[in-house]
Amino acid sequence: MNELKNEIETEIDEGELEERREKVAEVESKLEQLRNSEYADKVEDIIGRRLGKMRDRFSGRAENFAMWKLLNGEKFDIKAQDFDFSPVEYSVEGFIFNLYKKFFPESWEKKAKKIRKQTDELLEKDENGGIRKKINAFAGGLKNKYPDAGEYYAYHAITFSDADIGDCPDYDFPGEDSVEQKINDLYEEYFGKEEGGGGENKEETSGEK
């Protein structure tokens, strides 16, 4: 009787099964794009480290989850009782969606490289130290306002500090705290919109997270 009860309790209804199919399709689609992109090697490195962390976090149970097997390139049962990890910050679905936004439609590394290039050009033009003071004050303000500033990839671009893209969950700060927006504004102030390459994408900087 108890065995029959357990089977009933763990049975997956058709609605949940369809939801799982949709999640698997989305994750597989994004994984394929990531693995076929120019960032494939970096993507595989990040995924490998993630799999290792999940093994440690779930003490040997990670391999039982269907989505873990999908991420690891193994066959999996979509009806498995253990489908994806919870809470959401540990889920494979959330991890892949977050990883995807780091490389598409434009990689965070390319965007951060542009920030560094603009900042370098600004500092080269800085004859009396005024620009450096503005940039340092802005970066210091971010650090004070956001205790987790180091988790934003753009913060490392403006401070020229090292950060692994796989370890930063967010790219830029919202609104007026956007690093891209601040550097674009300074670039336009000192170079103008037509010189260099700094001002033309101002409308596109929206504090992406």
N, C-alpha and C positions, 0 to 999 in steps of 0.2 A: 504493500500500500504506500509506504513512504517513498519507495523507488519510483512508483507511478506519479506521485505528487511532485517529486523533483523534476521529472521529465516534463510535466505540464508547466511548472514554474519557469523552466529554462527554455521552453519552446519559443522560437522567434516568430512573431506574427508577420503577415504579409506586408503590412505598412512599414514596420521597422526594417524588414528585409529590403524593401524598395529604397528606403532612405540609405541603407548601407551600400546598396549598389551604386547610388548616385555619388556618395562620398568616395567610394573606391574609384569610380570613373574620373572624378575631378582630380584626385590625388595622382592616379596613373598618368593622366594627361599632363599635369604639371611636372611630374617626375621625368617624363619622356622629353619634354622641352628643355628641362634643366640638364639632363644627361646628354643631350644632343647639341648643347650650346658650346660656345667658346670657353665657358667657365666650368666645363665638365669635371676637370681634375679637382678644382677647388670645391665643387659641389660634392663630389665623392668623399673628399676629406672631411667636410662638415658632417655629412651623413654618417660616416664611419665613427666619428667622435660622439655623435648623438646616440647611435646604437650602443656604444660602450657605456654611456651615461645611463641609458635606460636599463641596461643589464645590472648596473650597480644599484640604481634606485629601486628596482623591483626584485632584487635578490633572487635572480634565477627564474623568475616568473615571466620575464619580458618575452621570452621565446614562445609563450603560449598565446600571445595576442595576435590576432589575424593581421592587424595593420603593421605590427612589427615585422611579421614575415613578408608582407608586401614590400616594405621599405628595404628589407634585406635581400629581396629578389627570390624569395622562396614561395612555394605553393602554399595557399592558405584556404581555410574554410570560411566563407562569408557568414555561415550560420554559427560560427564558434561562439561559445558563451562569452569569452574574453575577446571583444572586437577591437576597441581602441582604449587608450589609457585615459584616466581621469585623475585629478581635475584637468581642465582644458589645457593648461600650460604644459602638460606632459603628453598631450595627444599627438599622434603622428599627423593627423589631418592639419592641426594648427601649426605644427612645425613646418610642413611642406608649404602651406600658404604663406608663412612668414619668410621661408627661404626663397620662395618664388619672387616675392616683391623686392628682394635684395638684388635681383638680377634683371627683372623685366618691369616695365618696358625699357628702362635704362639702368645699368648696374650702379649700385651705390658707389663702387670703386671709381667709376668714370666720373660720377658727379662730384665725389670728394676730390678727385684729381683736379677738376676744374676750380674748386674752391681754393685748393692749395696754390694753383697757378695764379689765380687772381690775387691772392694774398701776397704771394712773392712779388708780383709786379707792383702792388701797392707799397710794400715795404721798400722796394728799390727806389720808388719815387719819394719816399719819406725823408725829407732833408732835415727836418727839425724834431723828429720823433713824435709828431702829433698823431700820425696815422697809427703807429704802434700803440700809443696810449689808448686810442679809441678801440682798437681790436682787443687789447688786453682787458680793458674795462668791460667790454661786452662779454668776453669769455669768462671773466671773473663773476659777472652778474649771473650768467647761466649756472655756474658752479654753485653759487649761493642759493639760487632759486630752485634748482633741481639737484637734490642730493645724489640722484642717479645719473647725472650728466654724462658720465663715462659710458653709459649704455647706449648713447646716441652716436651713431657713426660720424655724423657731420661735426660733432664737437671735437673729435680727434683730428679732423681736417683743419680746423681753425687753430688748434693748439699744436699742430704738427707732432702729435703723440702717436705711438703705435697702437693699433687695435686690429684684432681679427674680425673680419666681417661676420663670421659665424658666431661670435660672442656678443654681438650688439643686436638686441631685439628691435630697436627703432633707428630710423635714419636721422630725422631732423626734428627740431622743436616746433611747436605750433605758433601760428600768428606772428606777432612782432618779435618773437624770440627765435625765429627761423635764422639759422646760420647762412643759408643760401641767400635769403633776402637781404640780410645785413651786408654781406660781402658784395652782392650786386649793387646795393645802394651806394656803398663806399666807392666801388669801381666807377659808377656813373658820375659820382661827385668829383672824382679826381681825373678821370679819363674821358668822360662823356660817353654817350650811347654808341657813337659811330666808331670810336677807336677800340683797338684790341678786340676781345670777344666776350666782354663781361656783361654787357647790359641787355643783350637781345632777348634773353630768356626770362626776364623779370616776371612776366605774367604767369610763367609756368611754375614759379616757386611758391608753394602753398603750405609749407611746413609739413611735408609728407611724413607719416609715421609708419 
